[in-house]
């Protein structure tokens, strides 16, 4: 077996490299630097597509570290990198875009941890360039033997509140129900608890100023004590006041009981405008000790741009506090964004046979959901595990979920 640090990719001058462009029309020019360390692609002025391709033998079941750099002014949807795995019969068990790409000055930097299927015997590295008069200069990629990523396990819980109908909704009864639900979940040893929209004071007729100055601060303090007791993060939704404005806001309480992040609902409803709330601005992503999370609140989830903004900032989990349910919006949001959703809702009035509280994987599958007994939804996930599915664009193989959207969007189609 090769040395782990040895680059398995030969120089561009090696016969293992070849060029490829669509048939019928020459629409790209290719060149290699004298030292074989870089290769360029220049497409036709009207439009062109070209790529450099290299075949590299690999060991099935192994892990490899991959990186590459491209000097270009193009965005990642015009200069990108695809790796295809082939078995002995030439079939493709996996074909996907390299997972991570960042802009670094005049360069696009690509990197990925490749997990090789057992039946794979070789990889094909594809360095793409497309567009009108587009230009890319690719540095020689690096492929070295590596180690598998360790598991990054996160235990999620989403609570659906169950009120005591006999007692009725009072501050005292709702506080008791709230604390009882959090304790029951906390005892299971979870990393994150997501609570619904306005759970505590909903139905009590409390004004926004009262909520922001009395009720929600009291609840945040009480939840902080529970976060410490159970060593968990808690996301609580309430009202926040700043300079006389009132916001529908979700607060992240960390394992030490402190508020370490706040998200203000950006897409508020007509009723919320009429009730005196102000919409928030921006989609912050928060670094917790297990990964990066984003937050949405109820109506936010109906707009795909909200999740996209969070994913673009690196969110791996999106926590949604809601007062209702939209099963289809939730499922499509998970698929489109390619991340896990932890959703906490508040009622059972739907046609699906489960409540709006659920945990959803990047394929839109419900890992856990509430039922008529309103038990909390739980799931244990591994954030370092790639989630793949069959993808139309990359052919008869599997592909990382949201990477295809990111790399294959065509922004030029909107240009005049």
Secondary structure, DSSP 8 states (H G I E B T S, - for coil): ---TTS--S--TTSTTEEEEE-SSS--EEEEE-TTSSEEEEEE-SS-EEEEEEEEEE--TT-EEEEEEEEE-SS-TTTS-EEEEEEETTS--SEEEE-SEEEEETTEEEEEEEEE--TTEEEEEEEEEEEESS-EEEEE--EEEE-------EEEEEE------TTT-S-HHHHHHHHHHHHHHHHTT--SEEE--TTTTTTTTT--HHHIIIIIHHHHHHHHHHHHHHHT-EEEEEEEEEETTEEEEEEEEE-TTS-EEEEEE-SS--HHHHHTTB-------EEEETTEEEEEEEGGGGG-HHHHHHHHHTT-SEEEEE-SS--HHHHHHHHHHHTSEEEEE-----SSSSS-S-EEE-TTS-EEEE--TT---EEEEEETTS--EEE-STT-SSEEETTHHHHHH--GGGG--
